Amino acid sequence: MNSIAAMELEIRYQLQDLPKLILPNNINPDCCLFIGSGDSFVASLIAHYASKGRAISCNPVEFLLNPSIADKRQIYIVSISGRTNANILSAKVARKHKIRTTAITRKPESILAKYCDDIIKLSYKSTDVLTSGTIGFTSCMLTCLSLISDIKEINYIDKVYFQAKIEADDLLEKHSMDTSSFIFLGDGLLFPVGIYGALKMNEIFGVRSYAYMIEEFCHSPIFSIRREDNIIIFDKGDYDKKKARVLCKRLDKISYSSLYIDLKKLTRIEAVLKSIFLIQFLMLKIAKRNRLKECFFICNKELLKLSSDLIYK
């Protein structure tokens, strides 16, 4: 099975498996530090925003440079494989400082799990084919969210899943959306969702892709945009009920390609899930439209080896 076909299956698996996740009980967000890299960092950053900043999220290197950020907190290390070297080193340093650790992982037999005090196992169906992360990411994200908020009844997944699928089709009918570059904009919970989108575009198409908060984008990055950029704006209206829409209209007026995603009628968690599903469907449909069989990161053997050597060794 090629990696694009595997990704398509794993997107589909979410519909059945996410509602069946065994989610952990709530903890005090003030006592929580999430550590993760890549998709796992994004999952924990969403939890940080959902907790209104009470739970902290950081990259493992930030913790290794300054272990004191975990003072009076328990560490939750998010890693699907349990193989990332910086995460394993973080667990060892935490043990040295007598800080309690929990591994959030699909591999309870991993080296990371061995060095952690507790394990939260992620259980979901996978093709076990190397591909860009979808169900693994959403499983991590919902698990992190469950630790700091009450989301035990996830009975809205099918609704937002199919809404996102229909909206992705509509967007691709109205916009060419070539794979030149992508810019994702969103505030609050939707900023890390934008980071997820940027990471997926890097992995699948090998194109430059970025994520910004809308306010930050207007300060400086706006001056670097090109007319061929795909600018995707997620709007929940939590920070400013007009700015995102005004930005989209003004960009269109001066002939820049922008897509406005209105999420204001959804709850915060529904908005997060819908925007994640929308990103997944967009990248899948663009890949199929371009007749891609493999993700770019798999095809580029030299960069993949360099990446893996630095992450896992």
C-alpha positions in Angstrom: 0.0 0.0 0.0 1.4 3.4 -0.9 1.5 6.2 1.7 -1.3 8.3 0.1 -3.7 5.3 0.1 -2.6 4.6 3.7 -3.3 8.2 4.7 -6.8 8.0 3.1 -7.6 4.9 5.1 -6.4 6.4 8.4 -8.4 9.5 7.8 -11.4 7.3 7.4 -10.6 5.2 10.6 -11.1 8.4 12.7 -14.8 8.1 12.2 -15.0 4.8 14.0 -12.1 4.9 16.4 -12.0 8.4 17.8 -15.4 8.0 19.6 -14.1 4.8 21.1 -10.9 6.3 22.6 -10.5 5.5 26.3 -9.8 9.0 27.5 -8.0 9.8 30.8 -9.6 11.6 33.7 -9.2 15.3 34.3 -6.3 16.6 36.2 -5.5 20.1 37.6 -4.2 22.0 34.5 -2.0 24.1 36.8 -0.1 20.9 37.6 0.5 19.8 34.0 3.4 20.2 31.6 3.0 18.7 28.1 6.2 17.8 26.2 6.2 16.8 22.5 7.7 17.4 19.1 6.1 17.8 15.6 2.5 16.7 15.6 2.7 15.8 19.3 3.8 19.3 20.2 0.8 20.7 18.2 -1.6 18.3 20.1 -0.2 19.5 23.4 -0.3 23.1 22.3 -4.0 22.8 21.6 -4.5 21.6 25.2 -2.5 24.6 26.4 -4.9 27.0 24.7 -7.9 25.0 25.8 -6.8 25.3 29.4 -6.5 29.1 29.0 -2.8 28.9 29.5 -2.9 27.0 32.8 -1.4 23.9 31.3 2.1 24.5 29.8 3.2 23.0 26.5 6.8 22.9 25.3 9.3 21.2 23.0 11.6 18.7 24.8 14.6 20.9 24.1 13.0 23.7 26.0 12.6 21.4 29.1 16.1 20.0 28.7 17.6 23.6 28.7 15.4 24.6 31.6 14.0 21.7 33.8 12.7 24.3 36.3 9.7 25.0 34.1 8.3 21.7 35.4 8.4 22.9 39.0 5.3 21.7 40.9 4.0 20.1 37.7 3.7 16.5 36.4 5.1 15.9 32.9 3.1 14.3 30.1 5.4 13.3 27.3 3.5 12.9 24.0 5.1 10.5 21.5 3.2 8.0 19.3 6.3 5.9 18.7 8.1 6.4 22.0 11.3 6.5 20.1 12.1 10.2 19.8 15.5 10.7 21.4 14.8 14.2 22.9 11.6 12.8 24.6 13.5 9.9 26.1 16.2 12.2 27.4 13.5 14.4 28.9 12.1 11.4 30.8 15.6 10.6 32.1 16.2 14.2 33.2 12.8 14.3 34.9 13.6 11.2 36.8 16.9 12.7 37.9 14.9 15.7 39.2 12.3 13.5 40.8 9.5 14.8 38.6 6.7 12.4 37.9 6.2 11.5 34.2 3.5 10.0 32.1 4.1 8.7 28.5 1.2 9.3 26.1 2.1 6.7 23.4 0.8 4.0 21.1 3.9 1.9 22.1 3.7 1.0 25.9 6.8 -1.3 25.3 8.9 1.6 24.0 12.0 3.1 25.5 10.2 6.2 26.5 7.5 4.3 28.4 10.3 2.4 30.2 11.6 5.7 31.6 8.2 7.1 32.6 6.3 6.5 35.8 2.9 6.0 34.1 1.6 5.3 30.6 -1.5 6.4 28.8 -1.9 4.1 25.9 -3.3 5.4 22.6 -5.5 2.7 21.0 -6.6 3.2 17.4 -6.6 1.4 14.1 -3.6 2.0 11.8 -2.4 0.7 8.5 1.1 0.5 9.9 2.4 2.0 6.7 4.7 5.0 7.0 2.6 8.1 6.1 1.7 11.6 7.2 0.0 11.6 10.6 -3.8 11.9 10.9 -5.5 9.5 13.3 -2.4 9.4 15.5 -2.5 13.2 15.8 -6.2 13.4 16.6 -5.9 10.6 19.2 -3.0 12.5 20.9 -4.9 15.8 20.7 -8.1 14.4 22.2 -6.2 12.6 25.0 -4.3 15.8 25.9 -7.6 17.7 25.9 -9.3 15.1 28.1 -6.6 15.7 30.8 -7.5 19.3 31.1 -11.2 19.5 30.2 -14.3 17.3 30.1 -14.8 15.8 26.6 -15.9 12.3 27.6 -18.9 12.3 25.2 -17.5 12.8 21.7 -20.8 12.3 19.9 -20.3 15.1 17.4 -17.3 13.6 15.4 -19.4 12.2 12.6 -21.2 15.6 12.1 -18.1 17.7 11.9 -16.2 15.0 9.9 -18.8 15.0 7.1 -19.2 18.8 7.2 -15.4 19.1 6.7 -15.5 16.6 3.8 -18.3 18.5 2.0 -16.6 21.8 2.6 -13.3 20.6 1.3 -15.0 19.6 -2.0 -16.6 23.0 -2.2 -13.4 24.8 -1.6 -11.5 22.9 -4.3 -14.3 23.5 -6.8 -14.0 27.3 -6.2 -10.2 27.6 -5.8 -7.4 26.0 -7.9 -5.2 25.5 -4.8 -2.0 24.4 -6.5 0.9 23.3 -4.3 3.1 26.4 -4.5 2.9 27.3 -0.8 0.3 27.5 2.0 -0.2 30.0 4.9 -2.6 29.0 7.7 -4.0 31.8 9.9 -6.0 31.3 13.1 -6.2 32.6 16.7 -6.4 30.8 20.0 -7.1 27.1 19.6 -6.9 27.4 15.8 -3.4 28.7 15.7 -1.9 25.3 16.6 -4.3 23.7 14.1 -2.7 26.0 11.5 0.7 24.6 12.6 -0.6 21.1 12.0 -1.7 22.2 8.5 1.7 23.6 7.7 3.4 20.4 8.9 1.2 18.3 6.7 1.9 20.4 3.6 5.7 20.1 4.3 5.4 16.3 4.6 3.0 15.5 1.8 4.0 18.0 -0.9 7.4 19.2 0.1 6.3 22.8 -0.2 6.9 25.8 2.1 4.1 26.3 4.5 3.6 28.5 7.5 1.2 29.2 10.3 0.6 32.5 12.1 -1.9 34.2 14.5 -3.9 36.7 12.5 -2.6 39.7 14.4 1.0 38.5 14.1 0.6 37.9 10.4 -0.5 41.5 9.8 2.6 42.9 11.6 5.2 41.5 9.3 4.7 38.2 7.4 2.0 39.8 5.3 4.7 41.6 3.4 6.2 38.3 2.2 3.1 36.8 0.6 2.9 36.1 -3.2 -0.2 35.9 -5.4 0.3 32.2 -5.8 0.2 31.5 -2.1 -2.8 29.7 -0.7 -3.9 31.6 2.4 -6.3 29.7 4.6 -8.0 31.7 7.4 -9.8 29.9 10.2 -12.2 32.1 12.1 -13.9 31.2 15.5 -14.3 34.8 16.4 -12.9 34.3 19.9 -10.4 37.2 19.7 -11.9 39.6 17.2 -15.3 38.9 15.5 -14.4 40.9 12.3 -10.7 41.0 11.7 -10.4 37.6 10.0 -13.3 38.3 7.6 -12.0 41.8 6.8 -8.5 40.4 6.1 -9.9 37.8 3.7 -12.0 40.4 1.8 -9.2 42.9 1.6 -6.8 40.2 0.3 -9.3 39.1 -2.3 -9.8 42.8 -3.4 -6.1 43.1 -4.1 -6.0 39.7 -5.9 -4.4 37.5 -3.3 -5.8 34.0 -3.0 -7.5 33.5 0.4 -10.0 31.0 1.8 -12.2 31.9 4.7 -13.3 29.1 7.0 -16.2 30.3 9.3 -16.3 28.3 12.5 -18.2 30.8 14.7 -21.4 28.6 15.1 -19.5 25.7 16.5 -18.2 24.9 20.0 -14.5 25.3 20.5 -13.8 21.6 20.4 -16.1 21.1 17.3 -14.2 24.0 15.6 -10.9 22.4 16.3 -12.0 19.0 15.0 -13.7 20.4 11.9 -10.6 22.5 11.0 -8.3 19.5 11.5 -10.6 17.2 9.3 -10.8 20.0 6.7 -7.0 20.2 6.5 -6.8 16.4 6.1 -9.4 16.2 3.4 -7.9 19.1 1.5 -4.4 17.6 1.4 -5.8 14.2 0.5 -7.9 15.6 -2.4 -5.1 17.8 -3.7 -2.7 14.8 -3.6 -5.2 12.6 -5.5 -5.9 15.4 -8.0 -2.2 15.6 -8.7 -2.0 11.7 -8.9 0.5 11.4 -6.1 1.1 8.0 -4.7 3.7 8.8 -2.1 4.2 11.6 0.4 7.2 13.8 -0.4 9.0 13.0 2.8 9.1 9.3 1.9 10.3 9.9 -1.6 13.2 12.1 -0.5 15.4 9.4 0.9 18.4 11.7 1.8 16.3 14.2 3.7 14.3 11.4 5.4 17.6 9.7 6.6 19.0 13.0 7.8 15.7 13.8 9.7 15.5 10.3 11.2 19.2 10.2 12.2 18.8 13.5 14.1 15.5 12.6 15.7 15.9 9.0 16.7 19.7 8.5 17.2 
